[in-house]
Amino acid sequence: MKIISIIAKPHGEKVRQTLEKVCVFLAGKGVGILFEEKAAAVMGAAPSDHDEIREKSDLVVVLGGDGTLISAARILGSRQTPVLGVNLGRLGFLTETRVDDVINTLNDFLNDDYRVEKRMKLHCHIEEEGRKTLEIEVLNDVVINKSDLARIIEMEVFINGDFVNRYRSDGLIISTPTGSTAYNLAAGGPIVHPETETIIISPICPHALTNRPIVISDNSNITVKLRSRDENVSITYDGQVWRSIDPTMTISVKKAQSPTVLVVPKNKNYYSLLREKLGWGDS
């Protein structure tokens, strides 16, 4: 028997209606259902913990926006369990499946007639007093950012041990191709096709206009050393995990060993997604 887990961000009646429709369909197909805590609360069901979802799921269905899907990817960790994102948000670069299409897509999955994309992640850790702390994987980006108003921070960036640049800026974004349409795009970074396994480094509001975003190989090891000593600086992982940092710490970023696997609509491609989400071609 297949087991499908459901993760949802409560959005009122729309989530309940979609959850009920999905559960009725899956029960009719003899599929076992696991509910993450928030989805369980909506349905009045017993929740499953993250370990059970990670170990037992054949598919994870995410009802919400991109942030909810990113949370699901973090729950799965190195597991390459397919994730089906159903868009209940507004933009939805990751949650591509429409609510009206969710039953057909689930039926295709149960019939082994579906398409997936493997999205590379980044593995990050902080070196602090000779030991690794806060090891984490991200699907979108790692962001080093100033916490004080109107203060520029200084950072040195090394790639594979080679010095690249000393940035004086509001911060720095290290992004996957999947994350290129997130904060990286807002900061003036390039849009990179998600099947292109590269890493993007984009300064945020750099002091020097010659400091531009760069795209580097996915086999690169990136090291960032903070040089600012009086400013409050923080590091954020996928916009969801945060901690403060100081010059005694070194940030290391490289490609993660395992990707996140997304179930994607069979009748769409990345360029149609860009046209839809960014309004390209609208008169």
VENHU-V817337 format. One record per helix or strand. SS is the DSSP state (a for helix, b for strand). FROM is the first residue (numbers start at 1). TO is the last residue. Records with the same first field share a line. If there is no record, write none. Layout:
SS: FROM-TO ; FROM-TO
This chain:
b: 3-8 ; 32-35 ; 59-64 ; 82-87 ; 97-97 ; 115-119 ; 122-128 ; 131-138 ; 141-146 ; 153-159 ; 162-169 ; 171-176 ; 198-204 ; 214-217 ; 222-226 ; 233-237 ; 241-245 ; 249-255 ; 260-264
a: 13-28 ; 37-43 ; 50-56 ; 66-76 ; 99-110 ; 178-181 ; 183-186 ; 270-278
